[in-house]
Amino acid sequence: MVRLALATVRARAVSFAGAFVALALGVGVIAMMILALWAVGTSVKSGPQRYADAPTVVTEPVVYRLTDGDDGDPREFPITRPGDLPAATVTALAKTGRTVEDRSFPARVADGPGDQVGHAWSAAAFTPYELAEGRAPRAADEIVVGGGDPSLVGDTVEVFVAGGVRHYKVVGVTELVRFENAVFFTDAEARRLSPGVQAVVAYGAPDRVRAAAPGTSVLTGDDRLFAEVDQEGGREQLLDAEGMAGTSLMIVAFVAVFVLVATFAFVVDQRRRELALFRSIGATPGQVRRMVITEALLLAAFASAVGCAIGSQGTAPLQHFMIDQGIAPGWFEIGFVWPPLIIAFAVGLFTALVGTAAVSWKAGRVKPAEALREATGKRRVLAPFRILTGLVLLALGLQQGASAMNNPLTAMSMQSFFPVPVLIVGACALLTPLLLRPVLFLASWPLSRLGAGAMIVREGVLFASRRTSSVAAPVVIAIGLGGALLTAPLAAGAAGNADLQAQTRADFTVVADDGATISPAAAQKVREVPGAEAAVLTFGELRLSGEHKRYIGTLSTWAVDPSALAATQALKVDSGSLDRFGSDQLVLDKATADEFGMKVGDKVTAGLPDGTTTNLTVAALTGASVLGERGYVSADHAAGGEPSRIDVKVDEGADAAAVAAALRKAVAGQPAEVAPMDEYLDRMRAEKQDQAQLATRIVFGLAMGYALLSLANTLVMAAPGRRRELAGLNLTGATRRETLKFVGAETAVAVVAGGVLGAIAAGLVIVAQRAALTELADHFAFSVPWASIAGIGAVCGVVAVVVAVVATRFFLRGRLLDLVGKGE
């Protein structure tokens, strides 16, 4: 069977070439993405990072203990903002042996990352930091920049530190590390800038250290992870990389399966007489099926091996692209490892098997009598299994689209909404032969009134239904996915902006740079600006628990003055009232409350970021919003955090320009900007749309490439089988040029019909997203990128017509009448 399969593959090299290229490229992309996902998983460190070389770390308590809500087992949660160690404890620890006082405080070099943090240079001794250029700081005005550009050495730079701007000379830079962006000062300067000590690294015997620091957390081994700021090991930084690689992996696998199904289905249809001859000489249906599957697996094995080689070579450009576009941090690296390549190879084989399973069944049902048939055009082109699969996928897609109305935030993220276009467009692609005929009648109807030549084109399209549907299916995928994916970020951005606009009363906002905060002194100056009401927002996470300290859930919150919140925001209240919001109340969104099993009036215990606890009562539940899962507590529970945003409402009758000027003066020297709220929201929408569109363009680019490849492959495979048909057309008086025109016109009609079905599929997805987003925002500008969609259709049309004409011209070399005479 293997020898026979090898022989048939060699004999039909042209027919299988497109499938080989499609699978090789598909496995190449899959290999790259699995290598990227593997790098994400192995780059993340689960153990201590900054304190990797510290024997013992002493801090204020860093663990908040609760019991599991289901089984009652103990659970530990990190305290994200533990306080400073008492001076007496620091002194006592110094008597146990060598110690290093560890200070951490906001310190940002101008134009540097927003999350830069300052340390004393002595702290570098127990961390992975190593000098890459220059030397350690010795004077009060000298610094070392962690992961900095070597060209900075010798420059004097501005540093936002201690609530102001100071100038320091860069005397060294370190290698890049994954867990933070640091700025190192001399020990004396760090002590002056931040007198408090957050941790002490002790090198003495652990028992002596514990005895000297009662009531603290003395951490050794893996427990040192609790003292880290980033206890996820860098995972949060790589969420974008993980999402892009995962989504690309799914779309490539999805399109690859459809391309292979279409390719092998068309190959089997062209080989019906050949397969019937096998049946007539005694081959059983099972043997025919095994031969088709063996052909596919042999082809897949070679193509997958080539694809793995392509994928391993493509990781370097992928890595640079991800870093340049901000999808991954600068330290991210995709290495060469075998397991992802083995997985990609297996995915290629599995994809080929899935793509030929139904086709092999159809091949086994070919009857021996079909060896006598001459006509190959008009037969049933859709198997019951394919109809059932298409209808199931369509039902699932519509169900997923309807369920998004109950959770409209799903429609805001293409990563969450992704199953809807995949299922609906995939269903339409599978059902193309069934749906195409009425569309073809409409699309080709004008041809019936344009003379005999146009009538021949129309009848040729309608008669050769298998060929026509094979041409149309890739167009359905291209137009369907293109319309859905390119519209989605525009719709999500517009709905999100409208939702935020409806919920804000603020005229201005003061926003810290990414990862930075606004000093309490600057926040107080903003509060004192005349003619305005300011809501100072401090982010934090609460660990909510009920009776017997049973854990309920973790809630992301803004700590804000209740009266200022009411003045600057108009939250959508689902139940309860914001009038009840006070120092001992909690406001959260209804979706989270339902998840936690909470309602208005419930009492909970909240573990604050500094480790303290407070009792809160649920005052109100807010409705679905682009703000997502977010709660509000009184500013009394900021727990030592610094604000990252301040919303400002100008009093009635006050001068807005004067208020804006006063705000800029109040935050001068801070890593923050003052912007009109409308302008800020528009900019945020544009940035999010740009990020979303970049991701969708990457994903759609892969799908489009596959669609065009499938389109070209189908037309190349079809060309040799049309020799007798076109020779017969020549006998009626058509010249070679006219024959090629007929071929081009037929192809164009098939593309138009596929474009109509693709537009219908995209329309279903767009309507589903629009309906879901309407639950989030009542009125928003919903735009469809018609020009881009038309461009996709035009590209499909040009590629299809050019390939069809060129392939036909190539296979019809010589006199057409001679082909008839030779019996070809």
HELIX and SHEET records of a PDB file:
HELIX    1   1 VAL A    2  ALA A   11  1                                  10    
HELIX    2   2 ALA A   13  SER A   43  1                                  31    
HELIX    3   3 ALA A   87  ALA A   94  1                                   8    
HELIX    4   4 TRP A  121  PHE A  126  5                                   6    
HELIX    5   5 PRO A  150  LEU A  152  5                                   3    
HELIX    6   6 ASP A  187  LEU A  193  1                                   7    
HELIX    7   7 PRO A  206  ALA A  212  1                                   7    
HELIX    8   8 GLY A  221  ALA A  227  5                                   7    
HELIX    9   9 GLU A  236  LEU A  238  5                                   3    
HELIX   10  10 LEU A  239  GLN A  270  1                                  32    
HELIX   11  11 ARG A  272  SER A  280  1                                   9    
HELIX   12  12 PRO A  285  GLN A  313  1                                  29    
HELIX   13  13 THR A  315  ASP A  324  1                                  10    
HELIX   14  14 TRP A  338  GLY A  364  1                                  27    
HELIX   15  15 PRO A  368  LEU A  372  5                                   5    
HELIX   16  16 PRO A  384  SER A  403  1                                  20    
HELIX   17  17 PRO A  408  MET A  412  5                                   5    
HELIX   18  18 MET A  414  PHE A  417  1                                   4    
HELIX   19  19 PRO A  419  LEU A  430  1                                  12    
HELIX   20  20 THR A  432  SER A  444  1                                  13    
HELIX   21  21 TRP A  445  ARG A  449  5                                   5    
HELIX   22  22 ALA A  452  PHE A  463  1                                  12    
HELIX   23  23 SER A  465  GLN A  503  1                                  39    
HELIX   24  24 PRO A  520  ARG A  527  1                                   8    
HELIX   25  25 GLU A  547  LYS A  549  5                                   3    
HELIX   26  26 PRO A  562  THR A  568  1                                   7    
HELIX   27  27 LEU A  578  ARG A  580  5                                   3    
HELIX   28  28 LYS A  590  PHE A  596  1                                   7    
HELIX   29  29 ALA A  635  HIS A  637  5                                   3    
HELIX   30  30 ALA A  656  ALA A  666  1                                  11    
HELIX   31  31 MET A  677  ALA A  718  1                                  42    
HELIX   32  32 PRO A  720  ARG A  722  5                                   3    
HELIX   33  33 ARG A  723  LEU A  731  1                                   9    
HELIX   34  34 ARG A  736  THR A  774  1                                  39    
HELIX   35  35 TRP A  786  PHE A  811  1                                  26    
HELIX   36  36 LEU A  816  GLY A  821  1                                   6    
SHEET    1   A 4 THR A  99  ASP A 102  0                                        
SHEET    2   A 4 ALA A 199  ALA A 202 -1                                        
SHEET    3   A 4 THR A  56  THR A  59 -1                                        
SHEET    4   A 4 SER A 217  LEU A 219 -1                                        
SHEET    1   B 2 VAL A  63  THR A  67  0                                        
SHEET    2   B 2 PRO A  74  PRO A  78 -1                                        
SHEET    1   C 7 LEU A 131  GLY A 134  0                                        
SHEET    2   C 7 GLY A 164  THR A 174 -1                                        
SHEET    3   C 7 GLU A 142  VAL A 145  1                                        
SHEET    4   C 7 ALA A 182  PHE A 185 -1                                        
SHEET    5   C 7 VAL A 117  ALA A 120  1                                        
SHEET    6   C 7 PHE A 105  VAL A 109 -1                                        
SHEET    7   C 7 THR A 156  VAL A 161 -1                                        
SHEET    1   D 9 VAL A 573  GLY A 576  0                                        
SHEET    2   D 9 THR A 613  THR A 622 -1                                        
SHEET    3   D 9 GLN A 585  ASP A 589  1                                        
SHEET    4   D 9 GLY A 631  SER A 634 -1                                        
SHEET    5   D 9 TYR A 551  VAL A 560  1                                        
SHEET    6   D 9 ALA A 532  SER A 545 -1                                        
SHEET    7   D 9 ARG A 645  VAL A 650 -1                                        
SHEET    8   D 9 PHE A 508  ALA A 512 -1                                        
SHEET    9   D 9 ALA A 672  PRO A 676 -1                                        
SHEET    1   E 7 VAL A 573  GLY A 576  0                                        
SHEET    2   E 7 THR A 613  THR A 622 -1                                        
SHEET    3   E 7 GLN A 585  ASP A 589  1                                        
SHEET    4   E 7 GLY A 631  SER A 634 -1                                        
SHEET    5   E 7 TYR A 551  VAL A 560  1                                        
SHEET    6   E 7 ALA A 532  SER A 545 -1                                        
SHEET    7   E 7 LYS A 603  GLY A 607 -1                                        
END                                                                             
